[in-house]
Amino acid sequence: MPRAAPFEAHHQRYEAWFGEHEAAYISELLALRPFVPLIGNGLEIGVGSGRFAAPLGVQAGVDPSPAMLIHAAARGIEVIEGVAESLPFSSGLFDFALVVTTICFVDSPEKMLAEAYRVLKPGGRLVIGFIDRDSGMGQDYLAHQAENVFYREATFYSAGEVEQLLLKSGFEIDTWAQTLAHPLAETRYIEALRPGRGQCAFVVVSARCEK
């Protein structure tokens, strides 16, 4: 079952987070920007309210929450209701796909990645942004998971686990990058993108679909 219920019930609260944590949000956007192609047919898997797809120029988005899709459509995204493990698109349709903080909410990351691989063209790009479970912020989320309406049912992954999932799905990893070196409550300024992984909470991995 898709873990959409909290987002459906609390979509306004979700939207408010981006205003309350603007520096962290912009830091994440800037971390993703170098890896999301500027041209081509793009899809965000788990588009939510379109907070990432719209500013990054991703045209289409899929999500299981109708309430979130209303926000995304208002931001100019072509939206369709669906789940990451069974994408409602034909094979080889997209030049690139974006997945931001969605991997922790899907029932099967393996099936999500298999579907991403299927809908991408040969040589297509997959960009994943996620909170590294082993980071300070990731550990803080785990410690307070039961208290958070959104993360209560989430499954957090380490960068190493995401790497293995990608490789097993047939993707070739190009680049790792990271941002958010400080606890969320202390993040008041936009942070620069750093190469690699293992030092910051928000990790970006860019991979190619080699068919």
Helices and strands as residue ranges (DSSP letters): H 5-9, H 11-20, H 22-32, G 33-35, E 42-45, H 53-56, E 60-63, H 66-74, E 78-81, E 94-100, H 109-119, E 120-131, H 136-143, G 145-147, H 159-168, E 171-179, G 184-186, E 194-195, E 202-209
